[in-house]
Amino acid sequence: MSSCFRRSAWLVLALVCGVDTSAFAQDKPAVVVTPGSEQLYRAAIQRFADVSAAPSAQRTDSFRQALEAALEYSGVFKSLDPKAFLGPVATETLEGGPPVICSDWTQIGADALVEGEIKDEGGSLRIAFRVWDTVRCRDLVRRRYTQSAGADPAPIARRIADDIVEAFVGVRGVSGTEIAFVSDRGGNKEIFVMSADGSAARAATANRSIINQFPSWSPDGDGIVYTSYRTANRPYLYVTGRGKHKPGRLFARESRHQYRGVFSPVGSLLAVVMSTGGSSDLFTARPGGGGLKRLTNSRSIEVSPSWSPDGKRLAYVSDRTGAPQVYVMNSDGSGSRRLTFDGSY
């Protein structure tokens, strides 16, 4: 007799005899799994008006496609098909045009309406836009960007997408951000940069060192600190960038090896890993390399600094108890305490 049949027979007998069967129900409780629902805003993106002396339909169409792709990359918005529009497919003008009829957009499920215009003027490209909250029927943000007429306008499309996300959810989107990474696609391990969606990859270093590693962005996005073996095949810290970030080696007079540099969230300090007689310790310094201050001083290995969002504390890894564990301390080196106690590594 199968176990399934025996169980069924016993259950029937229990019911006939008046035995409490609640235990059977508790044996295998019912589990109900309800799928999560996707919460997306829906955006109607008009084709921007080209008010240049020589308008280009190809330029406006490609820009709309770039903006649509950047907005959908955010994971917050879904673009509506222009074939479903009840209102105008293209912006007539941003100033003095016909009034926006919000009901035309809410009827097709649009939460946002994006209008804009493009103008090529004297070697520069001006792109202006306006975003409407169609449910409340009010404009949320108006902005204008300008760049060289010959430059790719896709980065502006990504910045506009981030503006739209911020207007609706209060947190800026990520389409316009970039990723720094290490690649040996050219033969040597160099630092590369690409857009968040993986496009526009380009080399940030070309020093042909045996290795470049650990890129860390400055908070303003204009500089990257990284470790390179380009000098005497030893690890030192370098900065590449623009503006206030002067490219070149940090701590040029420092002979100790430097294995890692990480910008603080506000950019006022760097957390630095330096080798001191076989072990490694943590330091802080100003982004230009001055003001070096030692935070740890032991024979153990202290590595992998990571800033708290407010820049007041540092998490790091230390093997001072015999195995690597995570610790946290104040940014001046005080108040160190152990966070993890499980695992041997």
C-alpha positions in Angstrom: 0.0 0.0 0.0 1.5 3.4 -1.0 2.2 5.9 1.7 -0.2 8.4 -0.1 -3.0 5.8 0.0 -2.3 5.0 3.7 -2.4 8.7 4.6 -5.7 9.3 2.8 -7.3 6.2 4.3 -6.3 7.3 7.8 -7.6 10.8 7.2 -11.0 9.4 6.1 -11.1 7.1 9.2 -10.3 10.0 11.4 -13.1 12.0 9.9 -15.6 9.1 10.4 -14.6 8.6 14.0 -14.7 12.3 14.9 -10.9 12.6 15.5 -9.6 16.2 15.4 -7.9 16.6 12.0 -6.4 20.0 12.6 -3.0 18.3 12.9 -3.2 17.2 9.3 -3.9 20.8 8.2 -0.9 22.0 10.2 1.3 19.3 8.5 1.6 21.2 5.3 0.3 24.8 5.7 -0.8 26.5 2.5 1.7 29.1 1.2 0.3 31.8 -1.1 2.9 33.7 -3.1 1.7 36.9 -4.7 3.9 38.5 -7.4 5.1 42.1 -6.8 3.7 44.7 -9.1 5.9 47.0 -11.2 5.4 50.6 -10.4 6.4 52.8 -13.3 5.7 56.3 -14.4 4.6 56.6 -18.1 6.1 59.4 -20.1 4.9 60.9 -23.4 8.1 62.3 -25.1 7.4 64.7 -28.0 9.8 65.1 -30.8 11.7 68.3 -30.0 11.1 71.2 -32.3 14.2 72.1 -34.3 14.3 75.9 -34.5 17.7 76.1 -36.2 18.3 78.0 -39.4 18.7 74.6 -41.1 16.5 72.1 -39.1 17.2 68.4 -39.2 14.5 65.8 -38.8 17.2 63.1 -38.3 18.7 65.1 -35.4 15.4 65.5 -33.6 14.4 61.8 -34.2 17.7 60.5 -32.9 17.6 62.8 -29.9 14.2 61.6 -29.0 15.3 58.0 -29.2 18.3 58.7 -27.0 16.1 60.4 -24.4 13.6 57.6 -24.5 16.4 55.0 -24.0 17.9 57.0 -21.1 14.6 57.5 -19.4 13.7 53.8 -19.6 17.2 52.8 -18.4 16.4 54.6 -15.1 13.9 51.8 -14.3 11.4 54.4 -13.1 9.8 55.4 -16.5 8.3 53.7 -19.5 7.9 55.6 -22.7 4.6 55.7 -24.5 4.4 55.0 -28.3 3.8 58.3 -30.2 1.1 56.5 -32.2 -1.1 56.5 -29.1 -0.8 60.3 -28.6 -4.0 62.3 -28.6 -2.0 65.5 -28.3 0.8 66.7 -30.6 3.5 64.3 -31.5 6.0 67.1 -31.9 6.6 70.3 -29.8 5.7 73.4 -31.7 7.6 75.8 -29.5 8.4 76.1 -25.8 7.4 79.7 -25.6 4.1 81.1 -26.7 2.8 77.9 -28.2 -0.7 76.4 -27.8 -1.7 75.5 -24.2 -1.1 71.9 -23.0 -4.4 70.0 -22.7 -3.6 67.6 -19.9 -6.6 65.5 -20.4 -5.2 64.5 -23.9 -2.3 62.9 -22.0 -3.9 61.4 -19.0 -6.4 59.6 -21.2 -3.6 57.6 -22.7 -2.1 56.9 -19.3 0.8 59.5 -19.4 2.0 60.7 -16.0 4.6 63.0 -17.7 4.8 65.0 -20.8 8.2 66.1 -22.1 8.4 69.0 -24.5 11.6 70.5 -26.0 13.4 72.3 -28.7 16.8 72.1 -30.3 18.7 75.0 -31.9 22.0 75.0 -33.7 23.3 78.5 -33.3 26.8 79.7 -34.2 28.7 76.4 -33.6 26.8 75.6 -30.3 23.8 73.3 -29.9 21.2 74.5 -27.4 18.7 72.0 -26.1 15.8 73.2 -23.9 13.0 71.1 -22.3 10.0 71.3 -20.1 8.4 68.5 -18.1 4.7 68.4 -17.2 3.0 66.5 -14.4 -0.1 65.7 -16.5 -2.2 64.5 -13.5 -1.8 67.8 -11.7 -1.5 69.7 -15.0 1.5 71.7 -14.0 5.1 72.0 -15.3 7.7 70.6 -12.9 11.0 71.6 -14.4 12.4 73.7 -17.2 16.1 73.6 -18.1 18.5 74.4 -20.9 21.8 72.7 -21.9 24.4 73.9 -24.4 27.3 72.1 -26.0 29.4 72.2 -29.1 27.4 71.7 -32.2 29.7 68.8 -33.4 29.5 66.9 -30.1 27.3 63.9 -29.5 24.0 65.1 -27.9 23.3 61.7 -26.2 25.0 62.8 -22.9 22.5 65.8 -22.8 19.7 63.3 -23.4 20.9 61.3 -20.4 21.1 64.4 -18.2 17.6 65.4 -19.1 16.4 61.9 -18.3 18.0 62.2 -14.8 16.3 65.6 -14.4 12.9 64.1 -15.2 13.5 61.2 -12.7 14.5 63.7 -10.0 11.4 65.9 -10.7 9.1 62.9 -10.1 10.8 60.8 -7.4 13.0 63.3 -5.6 16.2 61.3 -6.3 18.4 62.0 -9.4 18.5 59.3 -12.0 21.7 57.4 -13.0 21.5 57.5 -16.8 24.1 60.3 -16.9 26.5 58.7 -14.5 29.7 56.8 -15.5 31.6 53.7 -14.4 35.3 53.5 -14.0 36.8 50.0 -14.5 40.0 48.1 -15.4 40.4 46.4 -18.7 43.2 44.8 -20.6 41.5 45.1 -24.0 44.5 47.1 -25.3 47.1 44.6 -23.9 47.9 46.3 -20.6 45.5 46.8 -17.7 44.4 50.4 -18.0 41.7 52.5 -16.4 38.6 52.9 -18.6 35.4 54.9 -18.3 32.0 54.2 -19.8 28.5 55.5 -19.5 26.3 53.7 -17.0 24.5 51.8 -19.8 27.8 50.4 -21.1 28.1 52.8 -24.1 31.0 55.2 -25.0 33.8 53.2 -23.3 37.1 55.0 -23.5 40.5 54.8 -21.9 41.3 57.2 -19.0 45.0 56.0 -18.8 47.5 54.9 -21.3 50.7 54.7 -19.3 51.5 51.0 -20.2 52.2 50.1 -16.6 52.3 46.4 -15.7 49.0 47.1 -13.9 46.6 49.9 -13.1 43.9 49.2 -10.6 41.4 50.3 -7.9 39.8 53.4 -9.7 37.8 55.6 -7.3 35.7 58.6 -8.5 35.8 62.0 -6.9 32.4 63.1 -5.7 32.2 65.8 -8.4 32.9 63.2 -11.1 35.8 65.1 -12.5 38.7 63.0 -11.1 39.7 59.4 -10.6 42.3 58.3 -8.1 43.9 54.9 -8.9 46.9 52.7 -8.1 49.6 52.2 -10.7 52.9 50.4 -11.0 54.2 52.9 -13.6 57.1 54.1 -11.4 59.8 51.5 -10.7 57.1 48.8 -10.9 55.9 49.8 -7.4 52.4 50.7 -6.4 51.8 54.4 -6.0 48.7 56.6 -6.2 47.8 58.8 -9.2 45.0 61.1 -10.2 43.6 61.6 -13.6 40.9 64.2 -14.3 40.2 67.9 -15.0 39.3 71.1 -13.2 40.7 71.1 -9.7 42.1 67.6 -10.1 45.6 68.0 -11.4 46.7 64.8 -13.2 49.8 63.1 -11.9 51.2 61.2 -8.9 50.1 61.9 -5.4 52.7 61.8 -2.5 55.6 62.2 -5.0 58.1 62.4 -2.1 56.6 59.4 -0.3 58.6 56.2 -0.7 56.1 53.9 1.1 53.9 51.8 -1.2 50.3 53.0 -1.7 47.8 50.3 -2.5 44.5 52.1 -2.5 42.9 55.6 -2.4 39.2 56.4 -1.9 37.6 59.8 -2.0 35.4 60.8 0.9 31.7 61.6 -0.1 32.3 65.3 0.1 35.7 65.1 -1.6 37.6 66.9 1.2 39.7 63.8 2.1 41.2 60.7 0.7 41.4 57.4 2.6 44.8 55.8 1.7 46.3 52.4 2.3 50.1 52.5 2.7 52.6 49.8 3.4 54.7 50.4 6.5 57.4 47.8 7.0 55.6 44.7 5.7 52.2 45.6 7.1 49.7 48.1 5.8 48.0 51.0 7.6 45.3 53.5 6.9 45.9 57.2 6.4 43.9 60.3 5.3 45.1 63.1 3.1 43.8 66.0 1.2 42.9 65.2 -2.5 46.1 67.0 -3.7 48.3 64.8 -1.5 49.0 67.1 1.4 48.0 66.8 5.1 48.9 63.1 5.4 47.6 61.7 8.7 48.0 58.2 10.0 44.9 56.5 11.4 46.1 53.0 12.3 49.4 51.9 13.7 50.0 48.2 14.2 51.8 45.2 12.8 48.5 43.8 11.4 47.2 44.5 7.9 44.6 47.2 7.6 43.0 47.5 4.1 39.8 48.2 2.1 38.6 51.5 3.5 35.0 52.5 2.7 33.5 55.8 3.8 30.1 56.2 5.5 27.7 58.4 3.5 28.2 61.4 5.7 32.0 61.1 5.6 32.4 60.9 9.3 33.4 57.2 9.6 35.4 54.6 7.8 34.8 50.8 7.6 37.9 48.7 6.9 39.3 45.2 7.1 42.0 44.2 9.7 43.6 40.9 10.6 44.6 42.1 14.1 42.8 39.2 15.7 44.4 36.6 13.4 41.9 36.6 10.6 40.5 39.4 8.4 37.4 41.0 10.0 35.4 44.2 9.4 36.0 47.2 11.7 34.7 50.7 11.8 36.2 53.9 13.2 35.8 57.7 13.1 37.5 59.5 10.2 40.2 60.8 12.6 41.1 57.3 13.6 39.4 57.3 17.0 36.6 54.9 18.3 37.7 51.8 16.4 35.4 48.8 17.0 35.0 45.4 15.5 31.8 44.7 13.5 32.1 41.0 12.3 32.9 38.0 14.4 31.9 35.1 12.1 34.0 33.3 9.5 37.7 32.8 9.2 38.3 35.2 6.3 
